[in-house]
Amino acid sequence: EHSDMALPPYHWPTTKALLMQAKYQAVLYLKKAGTTILIASFLIWIASNYPQMTTGSPKEQLTHSFVGRFGMLIEPLIRPLGFDWRVGIALTTGFAAKEVVVSTLGTIYAQSSANTHLDLRQQLRADPSFTPATALSLIVFVLLYLPCIAATSVFQKESGSWRWVGFFVVFTIGIAWVASFLVYHLALAMQL
């Protein structure tokens, strides 16, 4: 026997419905990202100002701080990708949320620069160590490495295994490192 199944009538969404949904999603994103970015930026600011130096330039203070020390520690691992310790710090904070990478770079560059009136884009352009090859490498790394802590916790919940989480973390960081390495050195060879 053949039974007919009736499908409901489909209609194009109205402009009003689209705008309401877009507004709802934008507000949700801003609440999540705004809170995460604000907290991460505040924590980076604290960690980049302590321990305090009695004398020295802002750049010396930053390299002496907790953030600077950690950045110097991981710099040998990321130097082949064209990154210095400042980018390493930004990538580390990006584990909280990838949106935090840019705010961290902004905080670190603002604190280490004598030109505080320049925005991040101008400071990166003025930094001889941040080349177009570095920028391409950074874009590739951020796109490919671990999504964020929230996504990783969902992955752990779904997989039910910390071993799979460990594999996931190592795999995504490894893929990001290799791809960034290739992009950076290809861009250098092309003299970008």
Backbone as numpy.savetxt, mean C-alpha at the origin, in Angstrom:
# Nx Ny Nz CAx CAy CAz Cx Cy Cz
-42.36 -34.88 -19.29 -43.19 -33.70 -19.29 -42.32 -32.45 -19.29
-42.79 -31.48 -19.91 -42.07 -30.21 -20.00 -42.84 -29.16 -19.20
-42.15 -28.55 -18.28 -42.83 -27.49 -17.52 -42.21 -26.15 -17.89
-43.03 -25.20 -18.04 -42.55 -23.86 -18.37 -42.20 -23.13 -17.08
-41.00 -22.57 -17.11 -40.59 -21.75 -15.96 -40.68 -20.29 -16.40
-41.36 -19.53 -15.66 -41.50 -18.12 -16.00 -40.41 -17.33 -15.29
-39.72 -16.52 -16.05 -38.72 -15.64 -15.47 -39.35 -14.30 -15.16
-38.92 -13.69 -14.12 -39.50 -12.37 -13.82 -39.05 -11.36 -14.87
-39.83 -10.34 -15.06 -39.42 -9.32 -16.05 -38.20 -8.54 -15.52
-37.24 -8.35 -16.41 -36.05 -7.60 -16.04 -36.15 -6.19 -16.62
-35.69 -5.24 -15.84 -35.75 -3.85 -16.27 -34.37 -3.23 -16.06
-34.09 -2.24 -16.85 -32.86 -1.47 -16.64 -33.00 -0.70 -15.32
-31.91 -0.62 -14.56 -32.01 0.14 -13.31 -32.21 1.62 -13.61
-32.88 2.26 -12.71 -33.12 3.70 -12.89 -31.86 4.46 -12.47
-31.74 5.65 -12.97 -30.60 6.50 -12.61 -30.61 6.75 -11.11
-31.78 6.96 -10.55 -31.90 7.22 -9.12 -31.39 6.01 -8.31
-31.78 4.81 -8.73 -31.33 3.60 -8.02 -29.81 3.44 -8.13
-29.25 3.70 -9.30 -27.80 3.61 -9.49 -27.06 4.61 -8.60
-27.56 5.83 -8.57 -26.91 6.87 -7.76 -27.00 6.55 -6.27
-28.15 6.04 -5.84 -28.31 5.68 -4.42 -27.35 4.55 -4.05
-27.22 3.55 -4.92 -26.30 2.43 -4.65 -24.85 2.91 -4.65
-24.50 3.76 -5.60 -23.14 4.30 -5.67 -22.82 5.11 -4.42
-23.76 5.93 -3.98 -23.56 6.73 -2.77 -23.37 5.83 -1.54
-24.21 4.82 -1.43 -24.13 3.88 -0.31 -22.76 3.19 -0.28
-22.31 2.70 -1.44 -21.02 2.02 -1.51 -19.86 2.99 -1.22
-19.97 4.21 -1.71 -18.91 5.20 -1.47 -18.81 5.54 0.01
-19.94 5.70 0.67 -19.93 6.01 2.11 -19.33 4.85 2.89
-19.72 3.61 2.55 -19.13 2.45 3.22 -17.62 2.41 3.05
-17.16 2.65 1.82 -15.72 2.63 1.54 -15.00 3.73 2.31
-15.55 4.93 2.30 -14.90 6.05 3.00 -14.84 5.81 4.50
-15.86 5.21 5.07 -15.82 4.90 6.50 -14.72 3.89 6.80
-14.65 2.83 6.01 -13.64 1.80 6.23 -12.25 2.33 5.95
-12.06 2.85 4.74 -10.74 3.30 4.34 -10.31 4.52 5.14
-11.22 5.44 5.35 -10.87 6.65 6.10 -10.41 6.34 7.50
-11.12 5.44 8.18 -10.73 5.05 9.53 -9.38 4.35 9.52
-9.21 3.40 8.61 -7.96 2.65 8.53 -6.79 3.58 8.20
-6.99 4.44 7.22 -5.92 5.35 6.81 -5.58 6.33 7.93
-6.58 6.86 8.60 -6.34 7.80 9.69 -5.56 7.14 10.82
-5.98 5.96 11.24 -5.29 5.26 12.33 -3.86 4.91 11.92
-3.70 4.35 10.71 -2.36 3.97 10.25 -1.45 5.19 10.13
-1.97 6.29 9.60 -1.16 7.51 9.47 -0.73 8.03 10.83
-1.64 7.98 11.80 -1.31 8.43 13.15 -0.22 7.54 13.76
-0.37 6.23 13.62 0.63 5.31 14.17 1.99 5.48 13.50
1.98 5.69 12.18 3.24 5.92 11.47 3.88 7.23 11.95
3.07 8.24 12.16 3.60 9.52 12.64 4.26 9.33 14.00
3.61 8.61 14.90 4.19 8.36 16.23 5.49 7.58 16.11
5.43 6.47 15.34 6.62 5.62 15.21 7.75 6.31 14.48
7.45 7.33 13.69 8.51 8.04 12.98 9.05 9.22 13.79
8.44 9.52 14.91 8.92 10.61 15.77 9.58 10.12 17.05
9.53 8.84 17.32 10.10 8.29 18.55 11.03 7.15 18.23
12.12 6.99 19.00 12.56 7.84 20.09 13.07 9.19 19.57
12.85 10.19 20.38 13.22 11.56 20.03 14.73 11.75 20.08
15.23 12.56 19.13 16.62 13.00 19.15 16.65 14.41 19.71
17.69 14.74 20.46 17.78 16.09 20.99 18.26 17.07 19.93
19.08 16.59 19.01 19.56 17.44 17.92 19.46 16.64 16.62
19.54 17.36 15.53 19.52 16.68 14.24 18.41 17.20 13.36
18.56 16.94 12.07 17.58 17.38 11.08 16.36 16.47 11.12
15.26 16.89 10.49 14.08 16.02 10.42 14.40 14.66 9.78
15.29 14.68 8.76 15.63 13.41 8.11 16.41 12.51 9.06
17.32 13.10 9.85 18.07 12.30 10.83 17.14 11.75 11.91
16.16 12.55 12.32 15.17 12.08 13.30 14.41 10.89 12.74
14.02 10.98 11.49 13.25 9.91 10.87 14.06 8.62 10.77
15.31 8.71 10.37 16.13 7.50 10.26 16.46 6.93 11.64
16.45 7.75 12.68 16.72 7.30 14.06 15.48 6.68 14.71
14.30 6.98 14.17 13.04 6.54 14.77 12.82 5.04 14.61
11.76 4.54 15.26 11.40 3.12 15.13 11.13 2.77 13.67
10.40 3.64 12.98 10.09 3.40 11.58 11.36 3.35 10.75
12.23 4.31 10.95 13.48 4.36 10.19 14.34 3.13 10.43
14.44 2.71 11.66 15.24 1.52 11.97 14.68 0.27 11.30
13.36 0.13 11.35 12.74 -1.03 10.69 12.94 -0.95 9.18
12.78 0.23 8.62 12.98 0.41 7.18 14.39 0.06 6.75
15.36 0.48 7.54 16.76 0.16 7.23 17.01 -1.36 7.31
16.30 -2.00 8.23 16.45 -3.45 8.40 15.95 -4.21 7.17
14.83 -3.78 6.58 14.27 -4.51 5.44 14.77 -4.00 4.08
15.49 -2.89 4.08 15.92 -2.31 2.80 16.74 -3.27 1.93
17.65 -4.08 2.48 18.39 -5.00 1.60 17.49 -5.98 0.84
16.32 -6.30 1.40 15.40 -7.23 0.72 14.66 -6.58 -0.44
14.48 -5.27 -0.37 13.69 -4.58 -1.38 14.51 -3.69 -2.29
15.77 -3.50 -1.99 16.64 -2.66 -2.83 16.70 -3.18 -4.28
16.73 -4.52 -4.52 16.74 -4.99 -5.92 15.49 -4.63 -6.71
14.45 -4.17 -6.04 13.22 -3.76 -6.71 13.20 -2.25 -6.98
14.28 -1.57 -6.57 14.37 -0.12 -6.74 13.81 0.65 -5.57
13.50 -0.04 -4.46 12.89 0.61 -3.31 13.92 0.93 -2.24
13.72 2.07 -1.58 14.53 2.37 -0.41 13.71 2.06 0.84
14.26 2.39 1.98 13.61 2.05 3.26 12.26 2.74 3.42
12.10 3.92 2.84 10.83 4.64 2.96 9.70 3.88 2.25
9.98 3.38 1.06 8.98 2.59 0.34 8.72 1.28 1.08
9.76 0.71 1.68 9.59 -0.51 2.46 8.62 -0.32 3.62
8.72 0.82 4.28 7.79 1.12 5.37 6.36 1.23 4.82
6.21 1.92 3.70 4.87 2.08 3.10 4.29 0.72 2.71
5.10 -0.15 2.15 4.61 -1.48 1.78 4.23 -2.29 3.02
4.98 -2.13 4.09 4.67 -2.84 5.33 3.33 -2.38 5.90
3.11 -1.08 5.90 1.83 -0.58 6.43 0.68 -0.94 5.49
1.00 -1.21 4.23 -0.01 -1.61 3.27 -0.66 -2.95 3.59
-0.06 -3.71 4.53 -0.70 -4.95 4.96 -2.02 -4.65 5.67
-2.11 -3.51 6.32 -3.38 -3.12 6.96 -4.44 -2.87 5.90
-4.09 -2.10 4.89 -4.95 -1.82 3.74 -4.06 -1.16 2.69
-4.23 -1.54 1.46 -3.35 -1.00 0.41 -3.48 0.51 0.27
-4.61 1.06 0.66 -4.79 2.51 0.59 -3.80 3.24 1.49
-3.28 2.54 2.48 -2.38 3.16 3.46 -0.99 3.40 2.87
-0.65 2.71 1.79 0.68 2.86 1.18 0.94 4.33 0.84
-0.01 4.96 0.18 0.17 6.35 -0.25 0.22 7.30 0.95
-0.67 7.10 1.92 -0.66 7.99 3.09 0.64 7.84 3.88
1.17 6.63 3.94 2.45 6.41 4.64 3.58 7.12 3.90
3.61 6.99 2.59 4.64 7.71 1.83 4.52 9.21 2.06
3.30 9.71 2.08 3.09 11.14 2.33 3.60 11.56 3.69
3.32 10.75 4.71 3.78 11.07 6.07 5.30 11.04 6.15
5.90 10.00 5.59 7.36 9.84 5.68 8.07 10.92 4.88
7.61 11.19 3.67 8.26 12.23 2.86 8.08 13.60 3.48
6.93 13.87 4.06 6.69 15.17 4.69 7.64 15.37 5.87
7.89 14.30 6.62 8.76 14.42 7.79 10.23 14.46 7.44
10.60 13.88 6.29 12.03 13.82 5.96 12.45 14.94 5.01
11.52 15.77 4.60 11.83 16.80 3.62 11.91 18.17 4.25
12.84 18.96 3.75 12.91 20.36 4.16 11.85 21.17 3.41
11.39 20.63 2.28 10.37 21.31 1.46 8.98 20.83 1.86
8.51 21.24 3.02 7.22 20.77 3.52 6.05 21.34 2.74
6.29 22.36 1.93 5.21 22.95 1.14 4.89 22.12 -0.11
5.75 21.15 -0.44 5.52 20.33 -1.63 4.58 19.18 -1.29
3.70 18.83 -2.25 2.86 17.66 -2.03 3.67 16.40 -2.36
3.09 15.24 -2.09 3.82 13.99 -2.26 4.30 13.80 -3.69
3.48 14.11 -4.65 3.87 13.94 -6.06 5.11 14.78 -6.37
5.14 16.01 -5.89 6.29 16.89 -6.14 7.52 16.37 -5.41
7.33 15.86 -4.19 8.47 15.34 -3.44 9.04 14.09 -4.11
8.17 13.22 -4.62 8.66 12.02 -5.31 9.40 12.39 -6.59
8.90 13.38 -7.31 9.59 13.83 -8.53 10.95 14.45 -8.20
11.05 15.10 -7.05 12.31 15.74 -6.66 13.31 14.74 -6.08
12.85 13.54 -5.73 13.72 12.52 -5.13 14.43 11.75 -6.23
15.78 11.89 -6.33 16.50 11.19 -7.40 16.44 9.66 -7.29
16.15 9.14 -6.11 16.08 7.69 -5.96 14.73 7.12 -6.37
13.73 7.99 -6.57 12.40 7.52 -6.97 12.22 7.81 -8.45
12.66 6.87 -9.26 12.64 7.02 -10.71 11.35 6.46 -11.30
11.10 6.68 -12.59 9.95 6.04 -13.22 10.01 4.51 -13.11
11.20 3.93 -13.18 11.35 2.48 -13.02 10.91 2.05 -11.62
11.26 2.85 -10.61 10.84 2.58 -9.24 9.32 2.66 -9.12
8.74 3.67 -9.73 7.28 3.84 -9.67 6.57 2.65 -10.31
7.03 2.19 -11.46 6.42 1.03 -12.11 6.56 -0.22 -11.23
7.73 -0.39 -10.66 7.97 -1.53 -9.79 7.04 -1.49 -8.58
6.86 -0.31 -8.01 5.98 -0.15 -6.85 4.53 -0.47 -7.21
4.08 0.00 -8.36 2.71 -0.28 -8.80 2.49 -1.78 -8.91
3.43 -2.47 -9.54 3.30 -3.92 -9.71 3.29 -4.63 -8.36
4.19 -4.22 -7.46 4.26 -4.88 -6.16 2.95 -4.70 -5.39
2.45 -3.48 -5.35 1.22 -3.20 -4.60 0.03 -3.96 -5.19
0.00 -4.09 -6.50 -1.10 -4.82 -7.13 -1.07 -6.32 -6.81
0.13 -6.88 -6.62 0.24 -8.33 -6.51 0.42 -8.87 -5.10
0.92 -8.06 -4.18 1.18 -8.64 -2.86 -0.08 -8.75 -2.03
0.04 -9.38 -0.91 -1.05 -9.69 0.00 -2.13 -8.61 0.01
-3.40 -8.98 -0.18 -4.45 -7.97 -0.28 -4.52 -7.05 0.95
-4.78 -7.59 2.12 -4.82 -6.82 3.36 -5.07 -7.80 4.50
-4.97 -7.30 5.70 -5.17 -8.18 6.86 -6.59 -8.72 6.90
-7.58 -7.90 6.56 -8.97 -8.36 6.60 -9.19 -9.50 5.61
-8.66 -9.37 4.39 -8.81 -10.43 3.39 -8.07 -11.68 3.82
-6.92 -11.50 4.46 -6.15 -12.65 4.93 -6.89 -13.38 6.04
-7.55 -12.63 6.91 -8.31 -13.29 7.98 -9.51 -14.05 7.41
-10.13 -13.53 6.36 -11.21 -14.25 5.68 -10.66 -15.52 5.04
-9.48 -15.40 4.43 -8.84 -16.56 3.82 -8.57 -17.63 4.87
-8.11 -17.21 6.05 -7.84 -18.17 7.12 -9.13 -18.83 7.58
-10.17 -18.05 7.70 -11.46 -18.60 8.15 -11.99 -19.60 7.13
-11.90 -19.28 5.85 -12.40 -20.16 4.81 -11.54 -21.42 4.66
-10.23 -21.26 4.74 -9.35 -22.43 4.57 -9.28 -23.27 5.84
-9.45 -22.60 6.99 -9.38 -23.32 8.26 -7.98 -23.76 8.64
-6.99 -23.20 7.97 -5.61 -23.65 8.21 -4.65 -22.48 8.18
-3.83 -22.38 9.22 -2.80 -21.35 9.25 -1.67 -21.69 8.27
-1.51 -22.97 7.95 -0.49 -23.35 6.97 -0.84 -22.77 5.60
-2.12 -22.84 5.23 -2.54 -22.26 3.95 -2.38 -20.74 3.97
-2.64 -20.14 5.10 -2.44 -18.69 5.22 -0.97 -18.35 5.03
-0.09 -19.12 5.68 1.35 -18.91 5.51 1.77 -19.04 4.05
1.25 -20.08 3.40 1.55 -20.28 1.97 1.03 -19.09 1.16
-0.19 -18.65 1.45 -0.81 -17.52 0.75 0.04 -16.26 0.89
0.49 -15.97 2.10 1.30 -14.79 2.36 2.63 -14.88 1.61
3.33 -15.99 1.76 4.64 -16.16 1.11 4.49 -16.15 -0.42
3.47 -16.83 -0.91 3.26 -16.91 -2.36 2.98 -15.54 -2.96
2.07 -14.78 -2.37 1.72 -13.47 -2.95 2.89 -12.49 -2.87
3.60 -12.52 -1.75 4.77 -11.64 -1.63 5.86 -12.07 -2.59
6.06 -13.37 -2.74 7.06 -13.89 -3.67 6.75 -13.52 -5.12
5.50 -13.70 -5.51 5.08 -13.33 -6.87 5.27 -11.83 -7.08
4.88 -11.03 -6.09 5.03 -9.58 -6.20 6.50 -9.20 -6.32
7.36 -9.84 -5.53 8.79 -9.52 -5.56 9.39 -9.84 -6.93
9.11 -11.04 -7.43 9.66 -11.46 -8.72 9.16 -10.56 -9.85
7.86 -10.30 -9.87 7.29 -9.45 -10.92 7.85 -8.03 -10.85
7.97 -7.49 -9.65 8.53 -6.13 -9.49 9.99 -6.09 -9.90
10.73 -7.12 -9.56 12.14 -7.21 -9.95 12.26 -7.16 -11.47
11.45 -7.98 -12.15 11.49 -8.03 -13.61 11.09 -6.69 -14.22
10.02 -6.10 -13.71 9.55 -4.81 -14.24 10.60 -3.73 -14.01
11.18 -3.69 -12.82 12.17 -2.66 -12.50 13.38 -2.76 -13.43
13.91 -3.97 -13.58 15.12 -4.12 -14.40 14.82 -3.98 -15.90
13.64 -4.35 -16.33 13.24 -4.11 -17.72 13.10 -2.61 -17.96
12.50 -1.91 -17.02 12.35 -0.44 -17.15 13.70 0.24 -17.14
14.64 -0.25 -16.32 15.99 0.32 -16.33 16.67 0.09 -17.68
16.50 -1.13 -18.21 17.10 -1.46 -19.51 16.53 -0.59 -20.62
15.25 -0.22 -20.47 14.61 0.65 -21.47 14.86 2.12 -21.17
15.64 2.37 -20.12 16.01 3.72 -19.67 14.80 4.58 -19.36
13.86 4.01 -18.62 12.69 4.77 -18.16 13.00 5.50 -16.88
